[in-house]
């Protein structure tokens, strides 16, 4: 796992603090590394900036689940499912249903 990649995403989030994508990218990398508290922090910021960012909501749910915060994971994934359906993404909603069933 490249520290250069981590530094690149940290820099992107610092340079573009109002960009949901920057915080999402950093959060996803933390999630891949199983650094759940850091992932939660970055993904929460992405969702604060864009509450309808379905991919960020799903990843935030995964980060909460990884951090052992099942109630928060269920809440965020339920919201992600509603957003996915509102955006006409039934396949994503089904994927979220599977995550919810595993909690």
Backbone bond lengths (Angstrom), bond angles and torsions (degrees), N, CA, C in turn:
res aa  C-N    CA-C-N  psi(-1)  N-CA   C-N-CA  omega(-1)  CA-C   N-CA-C  phi
1 X - - - 1.458 - - 1.530 108.27 -
2 X 1.273 114.03 120.16 1.451 120.40 -173.39 1.525 112.60 -77.79
3 X 1.331 115.22 125.15 1.455 119.19 174.17 1.522 110.37 -70.43
4 X 1.330 117.00 -25.87 1.466 120.47 177.47 1.521 110.02 -62.52
5 X 1.311 116.44 -40.13 1.475 120.93 178.41 1.525 110.25 -63.82
6 X 1.324 116.35 -43.15 1.456 120.76 178.29 1.526 109.90 -61.35
7 X 1.313 116.91 -46.80 1.468 120.35 179.43 1.518 111.62 -62.28
8 X 1.318 116.40 -37.46 1.474 120.86 178.21 1.530 110.16 -61.75
9 X 1.319 117.34 -45.77 1.467 120.44 -179.15 1.530 111.52 -69.86
10 X 1.329 116.56 -36.92 1.470 119.30 176.42 1.530 109.84 -62.05
11 X 1.325 115.77 -44.03 1.464 120.52 179.96 1.519 110.72 -63.60
12 X 1.332 116.73 -41.37 1.461 120.77 179.33 1.533 110.46 -61.46
13 X 1.329 116.89 -43.27 1.463 120.35 179.61 1.532 110.68 -66.37
14 X 1.330 116.95 -34.99 1.465 120.35 178.59 1.522 111.59 -71.54
15 X 1.321 116.36 -39.74 1.469 120.60 -178.72 1.523 112.59 -74.50
16 X 1.312 116.04 -29.83 1.464 121.34 -177.69 1.532 109.78 -126.34
17 X 1.327 117.13 66.70 1.467 120.29 -174.14 1.529 113.97 -64.36
18 X 1.322 117.80 -18.36 1.469 120.84 179.40 1.525 112.62 -96.64
19 X 1.323 117.08 9.63 1.455 121.62 -178.77 1.529 110.88 -97.25
20 X 1.328 117.28 111.78 1.465 119.08 176.90 1.529 111.85 -58.54
21 X 1.340 117.02 -36.96 1.466 120.99 -178.30 1.537 111.53 -62.95
22 X 1.329 116.73 -37.73 1.466 119.41 179.57 1.528 110.58 -62.78
23 X 1.327 116.74 -46.45 1.465 120.57 -179.46 1.530 111.14 -70.10
24 X 1.326 116.23 -35.16 1.468 120.46 176.84 1.529 110.11 -62.71
25 X 1.325 116.73 -46.25 1.467 120.59 -178.83 1.522 111.25 -60.24
26 X 1.319 116.60 -44.18 1.459 121.01 178.17 1.532 110.32 -64.44
27 X 1.326 116.36 -44.10 1.460 120.52 179.61 1.515 112.87 -62.62
28 X 1.327 116.53 -39.96 1.471 120.28 178.86 1.520 110.81 -63.98
29 X 1.329 116.85 -39.57 1.462 119.52 178.70 1.531 110.06 -64.63
30 X 1.327 116.46 -44.57 1.472 119.03 176.00 1.529 110.77 -59.80
31 X 1.317 116.73 -39.78 1.466 121.04 179.14 1.527 110.21 -62.57
32 X 1.326 116.80 -44.40 1.471 120.83 177.77 1.522 111.15 -59.53
33 X 1.323 116.03 -34.28 1.467 121.51 -179.02 1.525 112.37 -85.46
34 X 1.304 116.11 -0.07 1.473 122.63 -177.99 1.530 111.87 61.35
35 X 1.315 115.73 31.99 1.465 121.91 174.24 1.526 105.95 -96.72
36 X 1.328 114.74 76.22 1.458 120.56 -168.67 1.528 115.22 -63.55
37 X 1.333 119.81 -44.22 1.476 117.32 179.64 1.537 112.33 -59.86
38 X 1.329 116.49 -40.62 1.459 120.21 178.66 1.528 110.61 -67.14
39 X 1.325 115.88 -39.29 1.465 120.42 178.63 1.525 110.32 -62.36
40 X 1.322 116.06 -44.94 1.464 120.47 179.62 1.522 109.95 -57.60
41 X 1.323 116.45 -47.44 1.459 120.38 -177.11 1.532 111.45 -59.58
42 X 1.319 117.35 -48.36 1.470 120.82 -178.95 1.527 111.87 -67.23
43 X 1.315 116.36 -42.38 1.468 119.72 -177.81 1.527 111.30 -71.37
44 X 1.320 117.50 -34.34 1.472 119.16 174.47 1.532 110.04 -60.54
45 X 1.328 116.78 -39.61 1.461 120.30 178.94 1.531 110.48 -65.30
46 X 1.321 117.30 -41.98 1.468 120.50 178.15 1.527 110.39 -59.21
47 X 1.329 116.59 -43.01 1.466 121.78 -179.00 1.526 111.04 -71.04
48 X 1.344 116.93 -35.63 1.471 119.36 175.11 1.528 110.52 -60.06
49 X 1.326 115.68 -39.52 1.466 120.52 -177.97 1.521 112.28 -75.40
50 X 1.341 117.56 -30.16 1.467 121.72 179.02 1.527 108.57 -146.44
51 X 1.315 115.78 96.22 1.468 121.17 -174.95 1.524 113.22 -69.88
52 X 1.332 117.65 -8.31 1.467 120.47 178.74 1.533 111.86 -109.08
53 X 1.311 117.58 18.37 1.464 123.40 179.65 1.529 107.03 -82.24
54 X 1.325 115.52 90.70 1.464 121.24 -172.17 1.527 112.57 -58.72
55 X 1.315 117.58 -43.93 1.472 119.79 -179.00 1.524 111.12 -62.94
56 X 1.321 117.14 -38.29 1.462 120.53 178.23 1.523 110.61 -67.50
57 X 1.323 117.05 -38.78 1.464 120.49 177.92 1.529 110.62 -63.11
58 X 1.330 116.69 -44.23 1.467 120.04 179.83 1.526 110.00 -63.10
59 X 1.316 116.43 -45.72 1.467 119.65 179.99 1.521 111.41 -64.64
60 X 1.330 117.12 -37.23 1.460 120.29 176.46 1.526 109.65 -62.55
61 X 1.319 117.49 -42.10 1.461 120.39 175.68 1.515 111.87 -59.57
62 X 1.330 116.54 -41.60 1.467 120.92 177.77 1.532 110.78 -63.97
63 X 1.340 116.38 -39.99 1.463 120.27 -179.84 1.527 110.69 -66.04
64 X 1.333 116.65 -43.75 1.463 119.70 176.37 1.527 110.52 -59.86
65 X 1.328 116.56 -44.33 1.467 120.13 179.66 1.524 110.42 -61.35
66 X 1.319 116.71 -44.01 1.458 120.76 179.17 1.517 112.38 -63.09
67 X 1.329 115.72 -31.94 1.464 120.91 179.54 1.528 112.02 -83.34
68 X 1.329 117.30 2.22 1.458 120.60 179.09 1.517 113.79 79.31
69 X 1.325 116.80 19.57 1.467 121.52 -179.68 1.535 108.72 -105.13
70 X 1.309 115.06 72.82 1.454 121.61 -174.28 1.516 114.86 -60.67
71 X 1.324 117.11 -40.25 1.469 119.99 -178.51 1.527 110.61 -64.37
72 X 1.335 116.94 -43.60 1.458 120.22 178.57 1.526 110.51 -66.46
73 X 1.323 116.35 -38.92 1.466 120.59 178.56 1.523 110.31 -60.27
74 X 1.325 116.44 -46.62 1.470 120.75 -179.60 1.525 110.61 -62.07
75 X 1.319 117.03 -43.11 1.467 121.17 -179.45 1.531 111.27 -61.86
76 X 1.325 116.51 -47.67 1.467 120.83 -177.80 1.523 110.74 -69.16
77 X 1.325 117.62 -40.62 1.463 119.59 179.54 1.522 111.62 -67.08
78 X 1.313 117.27 -34.74 1.468 120.31 176.28 1.525 109.46 -63.73
79 X 1.320 116.63 -42.89 1.467 120.37 176.86 1.526 110.45 -64.70
80 X 1.326 117.21 -40.71 1.465 121.49 178.46 1.531 110.71 -60.27
81 X 1.330 115.97 -39.74 1.471 120.39 179.00 1.526 110.56 -62.90
82 X 1.334 116.28 -43.50 1.467 120.31 178.32 1.527 110.97 -62.01
83 X 1.319 116.55 -41.94 1.474 121.00 178.80 1.521 109.97 -64.66
84 X 1.322 117.15 -44.18 1.467 120.78 -179.90 1.522 111.10 -59.48
85 X 1.319 116.73 -44.36 1.466 119.91 179.30 1.529 111.09 -66.85
86 X 1.328 117.15 -40.08 1.467 120.85 179.05 1.524 111.07 -64.15
87 X 1.331 116.62 -28.88 1.463 121.30 179.92 1.536 111.82 -94.96
88 X 1.324 116.31 13.51 1.475 122.46 178.13 1.529 112.68 59.68
89 X 1.335 115.44 48.39 1.463 121.78 176.15 1.529 109.67 -121.97
90 X 1.347 117.28 70.77 1.464 119.05 -177.12 1.528 113.31 -63.65
91 X 1.333 117.57 -30.01 1.462 120.10 178.09 1.521 111.56 -63.69
92 X 1.317 116.20 -41.43 1.462 120.41 177.46 1.526 109.98 -66.31
93 X 1.332 116.96 -39.22 1.467 120.33 178.06 1.528 110.35 -60.32
94 X 1.336 117.43 -39.68 1.468 120.53 178.21 1.522 110.99 -65.81
95 X 1.339 116.28 -39.84 1.464 120.58 177.26 1.524 110.32 -62.09
96 X 1.313 116.37 -40.39 1.466 121.06 178.38 1.524 110.51 -66.21
97 X 1.337 117.01 -38.49 1.473 120.51 176.87 1.525 110.41 -57.27
98 X 1.335 117.28 -40.46 1.458 121.45 179.19 1.533 110.01 -64.14
99 X 1.318 116.64 -41.70 1.467 119.59 178.31 1.525 110.78 -63.19
100 X 1.331 115.68 -42.97 1.466 120.38 179.84 1.525 110.76 -62.46
101 X 1.316 117.02 -39.88 1.466 120.79 -179.81 1.535 111.92 -65.28
102 X 1.340 115.82 -27.57 1.473 120.20 -179.21 1.517 113.57 -83.33
103 X 1.336 116.95 -9.46 1.472 119.21 -179.07 1.515 111.53 -77.58
